[in-house]
Amino acid sequence: MYYYIKGEYVKSGENFVVLDAGGLGYKIHTSQMAIAKMPEIGEEAKVYTYLHVREDVFDLYGFPTNEELVIAGDTDKIVSAL
């Protein structure tokens, strides 16, 4: 549903980042390696995403490049790895 999200990098946690895009704060689950590749807080960032939908939750998973998203391939493995 979302190919990527581009916006201001506002926050990170243990396994997530938050991008403000158009006034909405998107919490995107990602790896520590991907967080290390992010720009400084307050700068613009672009994260390629996979939307994981379950009955009770919609979770966004992010990758620094489209190639990393494609390489990850099997989306069930993506979710379990993060």
Secondary structure, DSSP 8 states (H G I E B T S, - for coil): --SEEEEEEEEE-SSEEEEEETTEEEEEE--HHHHHTS--TTSEEEEEEEEEE-SS-EEEEEESSHHHHHHH--HHHHHHH-
